[in-house]
């Protein structure tokens, strides 16, 4: 966040994103707003991140939110809007979409980690951060970081999570699942998760979400289940998703949420 000081010495900051103001509006006008409440918002936001390819310190954010809906139909609705937006700006190669939305679920990774005895919050967060590096650093480096750590190309030590080798392979097997369609991914994940009530509930959510996406006409090529997606999972509680341009993967995510 860009933190500033006014001429009067008061703390101030540039707007970081559009979701926080949305939460404030819902809180401030709770008596007037009928839930579920949907809205969209377009405007400039500012992030003090290090600039890089596809990342700017000032950019225009297009934000959509639904508040007060517990059904997974709300997540499916948001994903459908994202698909429609990508199509509307021309991200197609003839009849083929030039984008894809990757979808996962916080409850899936929780079921995997907690079911294997990882319950300490910092260990869970560290594990999620390492998994999130998969596309950037590759499988072997992720394997090393889930274990005792590694030395990066500059010679700096990267600390590991210090999980035992058997558990590391279970996690890699889980995030490596690929299948021809969404329900096939869910079926493949069943054998990768411990047999617990948490696992059953997480898998049931993914089946339910798949059904909503099917009803909304969201093609498998446009929205795919991908258990390797973490996307800040330490603060999400259910489905998460991000958009990538299939021919420009080096840019990374161009949108997402959960």
C-alpha positions in Angstrom: 0.0 0.0 0.0 1.3 3.5 -0.8 1.3 5.2 2.6 1.4 9.0 2.6 1.2 11.9 4.9 -1.1 15.0 4.4 0.3 18.5 4.9 -1.4 18.4 8.3 0.6 15.4 9.3 -2.3 12.9 9.1 -1.7 9.4 7.7 -3.2 8.7 4.3 -3.0 6.0 1.6 -3.8 5.5 -2.1 -6.7 3.1 -2.8 -5.2 -0.4 -2.9 -8.2 -2.2 -4.5 -11.9 -2.0 -4.9 -13.0 -4.9 -2.7 -12.2 -3.1 0.6 -14.4 -0.1 -0.2 -17.2 -2.5 -1.2 -17.0 -4.2 2.2 -17.2 -0.8 3.8 -20.3 0.2 1.8 -22.0 -3.1 2.8 -21.1 -2.6 6.4 -22.1 1.1 6.5 -25.5 0.7 4.7 -26.4 -2.8 6.0 -30.0 -1.7 6.9 -30.6 -0.3 3.4 -29.0 -3.0 1.3 -31.0 -6.1 0.5 -28.9 -9.2 0.4 -27.6 -10.8 -1.7 -26.1 -7.6 -3.1 -24.3 -7.6 -6.4 -22.3 -4.7 -7.8 -19.5 -3.9 -10.2 -17.0 -1.0 -10.0 -14.4 0.3 -12.4 -11.6 2.7 -11.2 -7.9 3.4 -10.7 -6.0 1.6 -7.9 -2.4 1.9 -6.7 -0.1 -0.8 -5.5 3.4 -0.4 -4.2 4.5 -3.7 -5.7 7.7 -4.0 -7.6 6.9 -3.2 -11.3 7.4 -6.0 -13.8 5.8 -7.6 -16.9 2.1 -7.1 -16.7 2.4 -5.4 -13.2 2.0 -1.7 -12.8 1.8 0.5 -9.7 -1.3 2.3 -11.1 -3.8 0.4 -13.1 -7.6 0.2 -13.8 -9.4 -2.5 -11.8 -12.6 -4.0 -13.0 -14.2 -5.5 -9.9 -17.4 -7.6 -9.4 -18.6 -8.8 -6.0 -21.6 -10.6 -4.5 -22.2 -10.1 -0.7 -24.6 -12.2 1.4 -24.9 -15.3 -0.8 -23.7 -18.6 0.8 -24.5 -20.8 -2.3 -21.7 -21.9 -4.6 -24.1 -20.6 -7.4 -22.6 -17.2 -6.5 -19.1 -18.4 -7.3 -20.3 -19.9 -10.5 -22.0 -16.6 -11.4 -18.8 -14.7 -10.9 -16.8 -17.2 -13.0 -19.5 -16.9 -15.8 -19.2 -13.1 -15.7 -15.4 -13.4 -16.0 -15.8 -15.6 -19.0 -18.2 -13.2 -20.6 -15.9 -10.3 -20.0 -12.9 -12.1 -21.6 -15.0 -13.0 -24.6 -16.3 -9.4 -24.9 -12.7 -8.0 -25.2 -12.0 -10.4 -28.0 -9.9 -13.1 -26.3 -10.8 -15.7 -28.9 -8.9 -17.4 -31.7 -11.8 -18.1 -34.0 -14.1 -20.5 -32.1 -11.5 -21.2 -29.5 -11.0 -19.2 -26.3 -7.6 -17.5 -25.8 -8.0 -17.5 -22.0 -8.7 -20.0 -19.3 -9.9 -19.7 -15.7 -8.2 -22.0 -13.3 -10.3 -23.0 -10.3 -9.5 -24.6 -7.0 -10.8 -24.6 -3.4 -9.2 -23.7 -0.1 -11.1 -26.6 1.5 -9.3 -29.1 -0.7 -5.8 -28.1 0.4 -7.0 -27.8 4.0 -8.3 -31.4 3.9 -5.0 -32.6 2.4 -2.8 -30.8 4.9 -4.9 -31.2 8.1 -5.6 -34.8 7.2 -1.9 -35.4 7.1 -1.2 -33.7 10.4 -0.2 -30.2 9.3 -2.3 -28.0 11.6 0.1 -25.2 12.6 -1.0 -22.1 10.8 2.5 -20.8 9.8 3.3 -24.2 8.3 0.1 -24.2 6.3 0.8 -20.7 5.0 4.4 -21.6 4.2 3.3 -24.7 2.3 0.8 -22.6 0.3 3.4 -20.0 -0.6 5.7 -22.7 -1.9 3.0 -24.4 -4.0 2.2 -21.0 -5.5 5.7 -20.9 -7.0 5.2 -24.0 -9.1 4.8 -22.3 -12.5 7.7 -19.9 -11.7 10.4 -22.3 -10.2 9.3 -25.7 -11.4 8.5 -29.0 -9.7 12.0 -29.9 -8.4 12.5 -26.6 -6.7 9.0 -26.9 -5.1 9.9 -30.4 -3.9 13.1 -29.0 -2.3 11.3 -26.1 -0.6 8.6 -28.4 0.8 11.5 -30.3 2.3 14.7 -28.8 3.8 15.0 -25.9 1.4 17.4 -25.0 -1.4 19.9 -22.5 -2.7 18.7 -20.3 -5.5 20.6 -19.2 -8.6 22.0 -16.2 -6.8 23.4 -18.3 -4.0 20.9 -17.2 -1.4 19.4 -19.9 0.8 15.6 -20.5 0.5 14.2 -22.0 3.7 12.1 -25.1 3.5 8.9 -26.2 5.2 10.7 -29.3 6.5 8.0 -31.8 5.7 8.9 -35.4 5.5 9.7 -36.9 2.1 6.5 -39.1 2.0 4.2 -36.1 2.7 6.1 -34.0 0.1 5.3 -36.6 -2.5 1.6 -36.7 -1.5 1.4 -33.0 -1.9 3.1 -33.1 -5.3 0.8 -35.9 -6.4 -2.2 -33.8 -5.3 -1.2 -30.6 -7.1 -0.1 -32.6 -10.2 -3.6 -34.0 -10.9 -4.8 -33.3 -14.5 -7.8 -34.8 -16.2 -9.9 -34.3 -19.3 -12.8 -32.5 -17.6 -13.8 -30.9 -14.2 -15.6 -34.0 -12.8 -12.7 -36.2 -13.8 -10.3 -34.0 -11.8 -12.6 -34.4 -8.8 -12.6 -38.2 -9.2 -8.8 -38.2 -9.5 -8.4 -36.1 -6.4 -10.4 -38.6 -4.3 -7.5 -41.0 -4.2 -5.1 -38.2 -3.3 -6.9 -37.0 -0.2 -7.2 -38.6 3.2 -10.5 -40.3 3.8 -12.0 -37.7 6.1 -15.2 -35.7 6.5 -13.3 -32.6 5.4 -12.2 -34.3 2.2 -15.7 -35.5 1.4 -17.2 -32.0 2.0 -14.5 -30.3 -0.2 -15.0 -32.7 -3.0 -18.8 -32.4 -2.8 -18.4 -28.6 -3.2 -16.4 -29.1 -6.4 -19.0 -31.4 -7.8 -21.7 -28.9 -7.0 -19.7 -26.0 -8.5 -19.1 -28.1 -11.7 -22.9 -28.6 -12.0 -23.6 -24.9 -11.8 -20.9 -24.1 -14.4 -22.4 -26.7 -16.7 -25.9 -25.2 -16.4 -24.4 -21.7 -17.1 -22.8 -23.1 -20.3 -19.2 -22.5 -19.2 -17.0 -24.7 -21.5 -14.4 -27.0 -20.0 -11.7 -25.2 -22.0 -12.7 -21.9 -20.5 -12.9 -22.9 -16.8 -10.8 -25.8 -15.5 -10.3 -27.3 -12.1 -6.6 -27.1 -11.2 -5.5 -28.2 -7.7 -2.1 -26.5 -8.1 -3.8 -23.0 -7.9 -3.3 -21.5 -4.4 -3.9 -17.7 -5.0 -3.5 -16.3 -1.5 -5.4 -19.2 0.0 -4.5 -18.2 3.5 -7.3 -15.7 3.5 -9.9 -17.4 1.2 -12.3 -19.9 2.6 -13.8 -21.7 -0.4 -13.4 -21.6 -4.2 -10.6 -19.5 -5.7 -10.0 -18.7 -9.4 -7.7 -16.8 -11.6 -7.6 -15.9 -15.3 -4.6 -16.5 -17.5 -4.1 -15.7 -21.2 -3.2 -19.1 -22.7 -0.6 -17.7 -25.2 0.9 -15.3 -22.6 1.6 -17.4 -19.5 4.7 -15.3 -18.8 2.4 -12.4 -17.8 0.8 -14.5 -15.1 -2.7 -13.9 -13.8 -4.7 -11.1 -15.3 -7.5 -11.4 -12.8 -9.0 -13.6 -10.1 -10.8 -13.9 -6.9 -12.6 -16.2 -4.5 
